[in-house]
Amino acid sequence: MQYSIKDFYFWKITMSLAFASFFIFASMYAVQPLLPVFVEQFGVSVSTSSLSISLTITGLIIGLIVLGFLSDRNGRTFYIKFALVGSIIPFFLIPLMDSFFMLLVLRFIQGFALAGLPAASLAYISEEIDRRSVSVAMALYISSNALGGMMGRVLTGYITDFYSWEASFYFLASVGVVVLITVFVMLPGSTKFEPSNLSFSKDMEGFLFHLKNPSLLLVFGLGIILQLSFTGMWTYLPFYLQGPPFSLSLQFISYTFFAYGLGVIGSPFAGWMAGKFGLRPVRIAGIITMGFGVFLTLSGTLFILIIGLCLSCLGFFTAHSLSAASVSEQATHHKGSASSLYLVSYYIGVAVGSTAVGPLYSSLGWTGLVLTAGSVPIIYTIIVRILSNHLANKKNDGH
């Protein structure tokens, strides 16, 4: 029998994965407020500093494919624990490095390792938990993603301002050790796992099948665009807020990441709204809200800028969660690989938004970055709408 919400083991699974998810996503985004510190300490450019995020995400993308393939054959819980161990060790080693190149190498390795959690956990939940209770487990897991990403950014900025960035890494490593022990003690072994016998080439065949579906390609593209704009804005925000007219401390800048708290409520709120009004109109409303919020950050008034950050988070997480839901809706089969492709697209957007937007910020400043980040998702949505109508008319003509 699979576990239901009434079972003790249901809560052991969901709480273990919530703790693991919190730490993994805190680790992934922990360096975002520290980019100006790396520029100053290591004497690197803004774009080079941002590689500490984008190379981690590149490692994650590779890890999602490799570790996802391996977890289908060797089980789930090993890769969840592997992700935690592989995330903790670099936090102990990075502060010992004098070279920024070595910091980047360790962040890349960390990114590959932490992919073990998203690669295995969703499949583990769907295998071990009863269908009627799985949505609760998924909601807790996804909320922990947003909460971990938010707190990782806030804590490193806060601790760095009081002590040093090295101290913030040691603190995260210590939190990781506590989480690892908790997961080792609490997380039950797989009871419903059935190893896949498909070859890697067959897996890739199913993976690549979705790239021939124009409707899915448009959604994958939206995943890239949404993250490119959103990550681009948040990556270069600390540089902007450190300068005039705000001249804020790193501690205060780290508090702006509390806006991510709206991501914790944004996803379930989006699901409820989509049930009432339909997925597409709510997703479009999310994209418009995100764009409006991004444009508000052009204000020279800190209060209005913070409102803009909050609106951009609410809009982004609404649009992202509904884009992910539409993948499962539009994929006729190989739904797991379709979701994985959306996840890969999403993180490509993070990697590109972290570093490729750097020259735009360097040449056109905050105004140029914001005008681009706010308008590109809206323009893409209009293009998607036109192309979707064209595809629908073509399909009808074919019948």
DAHU-V437136 format. One line per field, one symbol per residue. ss: DSSP state (H for helix, E for strand, L for the rest). phi: phi as a letter, one per 20 degrees, with the letter a starting at -180 (. if undefined). A space follows every 10 residues. Layout:
BEGIN
ss = ???
phi = ???
END
This chain:
BEGIN
ss = LLELLLLHHH HHHHHHHHHH HHHHHHHHHL LHHHHHHHHH HHLLLHHHHH HHHHHHHHHH HHHHHHHHHH HHHHLLHHHH HHHHHHHHHH HHHHLLLLLH HHHHHHHHHH HHHHHHHHHH HHHHHHHHEL LLLHHHHHHH HHHHHHHHHH HHHHHHHHHH HHLLHHHHHH HHHHHHHHHH HHHHHHLLLL LLLLLLLLLH HHHHHHHHHH HHLHHHHHHH HHHHHHHHHH HHHHHHHHHH HHLLLLLLLH HHHHHHHHHH HHHHHHHHHH HHHHHHHLHH HHHHHHHHHH HHHHHHLLLL LHHHHHHHHH HHHHHHHHHH HHHHHHHHHH LLLLHHHHHH HHHHHHHHHH HHHHHLLHHH HHHHHHHHHH HHHHHHHHHH HHHHHHHHHH HHHHHHHHL
phi = .ffdfeeffg ffffffffff fgffffffdg egfegfffgf femdfgffgf ffefffffgf fffgffffff ffddoefgff fgffffefgg ffegfeeeef gfgfffffff fffffgfffd ffffffeedg gfdfffffff ffffgfffgf fgffffffff fecaffffff ffgffffffg fgfffeffff ddfcffdffg ffffffffgf feegffgffg ffgffgfgff fgfffeggff ffefeeleff ffgfffffgf gfffefffff fffffedoff ffffffffff gffffffffe efffgfffff ffffffffff fffffffffe ffblffffff ffffggffff ffffdffggf ffedmfffff ffffegffff ffffffffff ffffffffe
END
